């Protein structure tokens, strides 16, 4: 028989009034409860607690019913566009049909080679790429299509100056040199295979897994291109000439690191970082000053755990180790590197191509280009030639 919550609430009010009257009687007569009043007080208090427990149970039951109705598709909050796109992508990966509401809100274009999924998924991949690759994240981004021409200002040989002047005497003009760089777009794709065993596991967060695996593949490729470039493709930092050449082919001195750091003007130093391989960092960690103190130290306040001469040290797998002629150390403000990406990177899911491998394929297509737009912000140390 269902509870009459209204009557229970009214009974509770009545009981609380009785308790208050008992207490007031004792206060007025300046005495304690007698045996009969003590029993009456205990009985009333026990009934109040029983009513409270019943009302709490009724509230919890109503809350559970609301949750069950939402889970069953009854009362539910309107999902955001991003949530529906994520749901649609998950349904496509798993090979199941999305609900009517999701299909109406998300138009996934399906072609012979797969489906071009919503931009929110592609954007999540790019955001994770930025988290994985600090060099890509800190670069100056131009997210536009087509060819982009960027003016580049060079003061290495001549710059605007100010000088004292005399009336009726012409000033001597001076200015820096304006050049330009053009950023086009080179198409590249990263393919990741996903096991059907994971796809078929309904408890597995397949969308987050695909986003993470794609981001790892894209970030590894992009960072390598930004650092090393490819002939006739992305240039990145590859054309910057070394300002310091080490005396040895497999060792670096503290003086050479100081020379590299000092090649960047002081006004551009605040945003600079060191970039090197793990093996190079290991070698530099062993360098000491005249007092026996290590130059490169662990630093809890730095972004990546180490600092050298007051600036953070970032280890990249794309940096070459110390060897004859290799560009082993970069010291730069990454904002001097321009990166242009197409506005809409796309992701395709290939369901049939890898069916014989019990897998599906996920491809992330990007159109990217990169060049240095401010050479004053970039310095390179190259290793010496073999003896």
FENZI-V729216 format. One record per residue. N is the residue number from 0. RES is the residue in three letters. D_FIRST is the distance of its C-alpha to the first C-alpha in Angstrom with 1 decimal. Layout:
<<N:RES:D_FIRST> <N:RES:D_FIRST>>
This chain:
<<0:UNK:0.0> <1:UNK:3.8> <2:UNK:6.7> <3:UNK:9.2> <4:UNK:12.1> <5:UNK:14.7> <6:UNK:14.1> <7:UNK:14.0> <8:UNK:17.3> <9:UNK:18.8> <10:UNK:18.2> <11:UNK:19.9> <12:UNK:22.8> <13:UNK:23.2> <14:UNK:23.3> <15:UNK:25.8> <16:UNK:28.0> <17:UNK:28.1> <18:UNK:29.3> <19:UNK:31.9> <20:UNK:33.2> <21:UNK:33.6> <22:UNK:35.6> <23:UNK:37.7> <24:UNK:38.6> <25:UNK:40.0> <26:UNK:41.8> <27:UNK:43.4> <28:UNK:44.6> <29:UNK:45.6> <30:UNK:44.0> <31:UNK:41.3> <32:UNK:38.1> <33:UNK:38.7> <34:UNK:36.8> <35:UNK:34.3> <36:UNK:33.7> <37:UNK:33.4> <38:UNK:30.6> <39:UNK:28.9> <40:UNK:29.3> <41:UNK:27.8> <42:UNK:24.7> <43:UNK:24.1> <44:UNK:24.8> <45:UNK:22.4> <46:UNK:19.5> <47:UNK:20.6> <48:UNK:20.7> <49:UNK:17.2> <50:UNK:16.0> <51:UNK:18.3> <52:UNK:17.1> <53:UNK:13.5> <54:UNK:15.0> <55:UNK:17.3> <56:UNK:14.8> <57:UNK:13.1> <58:UNK:16.7> <59:UNK:17.7> <60:UNK:14.9> <61:UNK:16.0> <62:UNK:19.6> <63:UNK:19.2> <64:UNK:17.8> <65:UNK:20.9> <66:UNK:23.1> <67:UNK:21.9> <68:UNK:22.4> <69:UNK:25.9> <70:UNK:26.7> <71:UNK:25.8> <72:UNK:28.1> <73:UNK:25.7> <74:UNK:26.1> <75:UNK:29.2> <76:UNK:32.1> <77:UNK:35.4> <78:UNK:37.5> <79:UNK:41.1> <80:UNK:44.1> <81:UNK:45.0> <82:UNK:41.6> <83:UNK:41.8> <84:UNK:45.4> <85:UNK:44.4> <86:UNK:41.7> <87:UNK:44.2> <88:UNK:46.8> <89:UNK:44.4> <90:UNK:43.5> <91:UNK:47.2> <92:UNK:48.1> <93:UNK:45.4> <94:UNK:46.5> <95:UNK:43.1> <96:UNK:42.5> <97:UNK:41.0> <98:UNK:38.3> <99:UNK:39.4> <100:UNK:39.0> <101:UNK:41.2> <102:UNK:43.8> <103:UNK:44.1> <104:UNK:44.6> <105:UNK:46.8> <106:UNK:49.9> <107:UNK:51.2> <108:UNK:54.7> <109:UNK:55.1> <110:UNK:58.8> <111:UNK:60.7> <112:UNK:60.7> <113:UNK:57.1> <114:UNK:55.0> <115:UNK:55.9> <116:UNK:52.7> <117:UNK:51.5> <118:UNK:53.7> <119:UNK:50.9> <120:UNK:51.1> <121:UNK:54.9> <122:UNK:54.8> <123:UNK:52.5> <124:UNK:55.2> <125:UNK:57.9> <126:UNK:56.1> <127:UNK:55.7> <128:UNK:59.4> <129:UNK:60.3> <130:UNK:58.3> <131:UNK:60.1> <132:UNK:63.6> <133:UNK:64.5> <134:UNK:67.9> <135:UNK:66.2> <136:UNK:63.8> <137:UNK:66.6> <138:UNK:69.0> <139:UNK:69.6> <140:UNK:67.6> <141:UNK:68.5> <142:UNK:65.8> <143:UNK:67.7> <144:UNK:69.0> <145:UNK:72.6> <146:UNK:75.6> <147:UNK:75.4> <148:UNK:78.6> <149:UNK:78.3> <150:UNK:81.2> <151:UNK:82.3> <152:UNK:84.4> <153:UNK:87.0> <154:UNK:88.8> <155:UNK:90.3> <156:UNK:93.8> <157:UNK:93.8> <158:UNK:91.4> <159:UNK:91.4> <160:UNK:93.3> <161:UNK:94.2> <162:UNK:97.6> <163:UNK:99.9> <164:UNK:101.6> <165:UNK:104.8> <166:UNK:105.2> <167:UNK:106.9> <168:UNK:106.3> <169:UNK:104.0> <170:UNK:101.1> <171:UNK:101.0> <172:UNK:97.9> <173:UNK:95.8> <174:UNK:92.5> <175:UNK:90.3> <176:UNK:90.2> <177:UNK:87.5> <178:UNK:86.5> <179:UNK:83.5> <180:UNK:81.2> <181:UNK:79.5> <182:UNK:76.1> <183:UNK:75.3> <184:UNK:72.6> <185:UNK:72.6> <186:UNK:69.8> <187:UNK:68.2> <188:UNK:65.2> <189:UNK:63.2> <190:UNK:61.6> <191:UNK:58.7> <192:UNK:57.4> <193:UNK:53.7> <194:UNK:52.7> <195:UNK:50.4> <196:UNK:48.6> <197:UNK:47.4> <198:UNK:46.8> <199:UNK:44.5> <200:UNK:42.5> <201:UNK:39.5> <202:UNK:38.7> <203:UNK:42.2> <204:UNK:43.0> <205:UNK:45.8> <206:UNK:46.6> <207:UNK:47.4> <208:UNK:49.4> <209:UNK:51.5> <210:UNK:52.1> <211:UNK:53.2> <212:UNK:55.5> <213:UNK:57.1> <214:UNK:57.7> <215:UNK:59.4> <216:UNK:61.7> <217:UNK:62.5> <218:UNK:63.1> <219:UNK:65.5> <220:UNK:67.5> <221:UNK:67.7> <222:UNK:68.7> <223:UNK:71.5> <224:UNK:72.8> <225:UNK:72.7> <226:UNK:74.8> <227:UNK:77.0> <228:UNK:77.0> <229:UNK:78.3> <230:UNK:81.6> <231:UNK:81.5> <232:UNK:77.7> <233:UNK:75.8> <234:UNK:78.3> <235:UNK:76.1> <236:UNK:78.1> <237:UNK:80.5> <238:UNK:83.4> <239:UNK:83.6> <240:UNK:86.8> <241:UNK:86.7> <242:UNK:88.0> <243:UNK:88.4> <244:UNK:89.7> <245:UNK:89.3> <246:UNK:92.5> <247:UNK:91.0> <248:UNK:89.1> <249:UNK:86.5> <250:UNK:86.3> <251:UNK:85.6> <252:UNK:87.0> <253:UNK:85.6> <254:UNK:88.4> <255:UNK:87.4> <256:UNK:83.8> <257:UNK:85.2> <258:UNK:87.4> <259:UNK:84.5> <260:UNK:82.4> <261:UNK:85.3> <262:UNK:85.9> <263:UNK:82.9> <264:UNK:83.8> <265:UNK:82.2> <266:UNK:80.5> <267:UNK:78.6> <268:UNK:77.7> <269:UNK:74.4> <270:UNK:72.4> <271:UNK:74.2> <272:UNK:72.8> <273:UNK:74.5> <274:UNK:73.6> <275:UNK:74.8> <276:UNK:74.0> <277:UNK:72.5> <278:UNK:75.8> <279:UNK:77.7> <280:UNK:75.3> <281:UNK:75.8> <282:UNK:79.6> <283:UNK:79.4> <284:UNK:77.2> <285:UNK:80.2> <286:UNK:82.5> <287:UNK:83.5> <288:UNK:85.4> <289:UNK:88.5> <290:UNK:86.6> <291:UNK:84.7> <292:UNK:81.4> <293:UNK:79.4> <294:UNK:79.3> <295:UNK:76.0> <296:UNK:73.2> <297:UNK:69.5> <298:UNK:67.9> <299:UNK:64.3> <300:UNK:64.7> <301:UNK:66.0> <302:UNK:63.9> <303:UNK:64.8> <304:UNK:65.6> <305:UNK:69.4> <306:UNK:72.0> <307:UNK:75.7> <308:UNK:78.0> <309:UNK:75.0> <310:UNK:73.4> <311:UNK:70.4> <312:UNK:71.2> <313:UNK:69.3> <314:UNK:69.7> <315:UNK:69.7> <316:UNK:70.0> <317:UNK:72.2> <318:UNK:74.9> <319:UNK:77.9> <320:UNK:78.9> <321:UNK:82.3> <322:UNK:85.0> <323:UNK:88.3> <324:UNK:87.9> <325:UNK:84.1> <326:UNK:82.3> <327:UNK:80.5> <328:UNK:79.3> <329:UNK:78.1> <330:UNK:77.9> <331:UNK:76.5> <332:UNK:74.3> <333:UNK:72.0> <334:UNK:72.0> <335:UNK:75.5> <336:UNK:74.2> <337:UNK:73.1> <338:UNK:70.4> <339:UNK:69.8> <340:UNK:66.8> <341:UNK:65.8> <342:UNK:63.0> <343:UNK:60.7> <344:UNK:60.7> <345:UNK:59.0> <346:UNK:57.1> <347:UNK:57.1> <348:UNK:55.0> <349:UNK:56.9> <350:UNK:54.6> <351:UNK:57.3> <352:UNK:60.4> <353:UNK:59.3> <354:UNK:57.2> <355:UNK:59.6> <356:UNK:59.0> <357:UNK:55.2> <358:UNK:55.0> <359:UNK:54.8> <360:UNK:57.2> <361:UNK:56.5> <362:UNK:59.6> <363:UNK:59.9> <364:UNK:62.9> <365:UNK:64.6> <366:UNK:67.8> <367:UNK:69.3> <368:UNK:72.7> <369:UNK:73.8> <370:UNK:77.1> <371:UNK:78.2> <372:UNK:78.5> <373:UNK:79.9> <374:UNK:82.2> <375:UNK:82.7> <376:UNK:79.2> <377:UNK:79.8> <378:UNK:82.0> <379:UNK:82.6> <380:UNK:84.2> <381:UNK:85.8> <382:UNK:87.1> <383:UNK:90.8> <384:UNK:92.7> <385:UNK:93.5> <386:UNK:96.6>>
